[in-house]
Amino acid sequence: MKFDSILVHAGLEPDPSTKAVAPGFAPSTIFEFPEGGFQNTRYGYARYDNPSRNALEAALATLEGGAHAAAFGSGMAAIQAVIQALGQGAHVVAPIDVYHGTRNLMNDFVDHWGLQVDYVDMTHSASVVEALHEGTRLIWLETPSNPMLHITDIGAICNIARSKGVPVCVDNTWPSPALQQPIAMGADVVMHSTTKYLGGHSDILGGAIIGSQGSVLFERIRRIQQLGGAVPSPFDCWLLLRSIRTLGVRVRQQCHNAEAIVDWLKGQPLVETVFYPGLKTHPGHSIAASQMKHFGAMLSFTLRLPPAKVAKVVCNSEMIVHATSLGSVESIWEHRRSSEGPESKTPETLIRLSVGIEDADDLIRDIDVSIRSVADSA
Ligand SMILES: *Cc1c(COP(=O)(O)O)cnc(C)c1O
């Protein structure tokens, strides 16, 4: 089956007793034991496993071409499980422009649990090679990066990692499995904030780790998931599986709109730079073309306006939602530096846009009017 068919049919098996086609939602926390008790049951207690989570995890594993998946209550809970799984004193190599939440969490482990992290420019594989040493237990990778859309060569980094016996975890939240599947490129595990494209409607908080066949790291993560219990509710699992059915069509429309918006932005005198890997002038263009199916629906741009005015532009839209987060059916934008806080290195005149599935002409008009109303004001 091709990807779009898998999206629709993963875990879609009529219920044996009722023949219901849509999967049931199973809120039960307990499951009746046969003789012999817990040891002899498929399901025993909901924290360890339950039918709704199991259906979601099976679908996620299939979408990423992995062998297993572990669902979490948020993307951050999933990241925390990965770090915990490395053990005390582990050394991690992470991108210099890693998602700010990941950096804050890793730094907390540095301060309190003896984690060591080197943040390097992953667009140059040489800097990764330089950072690796005996104690390195993980390479963390995120591409395209947030919010500058830098592109890292997943295959190249995985080759380096394999030669040193170091596992690679790819945060695949931005592209989603509809555009990029890192396990096929050599990643050991893939991480998602399912809050974003997989959920797609700004109404589910969730995370996931997908493990490749035989991943020892994944086994440790599974144990932390089941013992620690930072898991999504059965309802969130059920809802997320429902959202996943339309991932393919949503992402196609989002990418189509993003390309139209980028084309328009390029011709605007008030737009200084557009950051989008689909642009032929983008330094990561050819790598993105080889490892992504399309160039995604996340983009950033800087404006030739004073920073205070740029921060106002995002408050002026009629349709585009002024909020953080991404991947939803509605377009969302923000003045990224304000969201990241005082330590942010993001340019002060940068706007990050998550393109939704609305009509591209309406989106362009909304951006145009928002920029001009601020530019023309005193
Ligand atoms: C949102 C996000 C996360 C964190 O996920 P939550 O679901 O908000 O906990 C991690 N990585 C990336 C790239 C994200 O965009």
PDBQT file of the ligand as one rigid body, heavy atoms in Angstrom, charges set to zero:
ROOT
HETATM    1  C1  LIG A 401       5.941  21.640  19.614  1.00  0.00    +0.000 C 
HETATM    2  C2  LIG A 401       7.215  20.977  19.397  1.00  0.00    +0.000 A 
HETATM    3  C3  LIG A 401       7.774  20.137  20.385  1.00  0.00    +0.000 A 
HETATM    4  C4  LIG A 401       7.130  19.953  21.755  1.00  0.00    +0.000 C 
HETATM    5  O1  LIG A 401       5.913  19.268  21.703  1.00  0.00    +0.000 OA
HETATM    6  P1  LIG A 401       4.664  19.527  22.700  1.00  0.00    +0.000 P 
HETATM    7  O2  LIG A 401       3.607  18.653  22.119  1.00  0.00    +0.000 OA
HETATM    8  O3  LIG A 401       4.354  20.988  22.661  1.00  0.00    +0.000 OA
HETATM    9  O4  LIG A 401       5.073  19.088  24.060  1.00  0.00    +0.000 OA
HETATM   10  C5  LIG A 401       8.979  19.520  20.103  1.00  0.00    +0.000 A 
HETATM   11  N1  LIG A 401       9.607  19.704  18.922  1.00  0.00    +0.000 NA
HETATM   12  C6  LIG A 401       9.110  20.502  17.960  1.00  0.00    +0.000 A 
HETATM   13  C7  LIG A 401       9.856  20.658  16.679  1.00  0.00    +0.000 C 
HETATM   14  C8  LIG A 401       7.902  21.159  18.162  1.00  0.00    +0.000 A 
HETATM   15  O5  LIG A 401       7.427  21.972  17.211  1.00  0.00    +0.000 OA
ENDROOT
TORSDOF 0
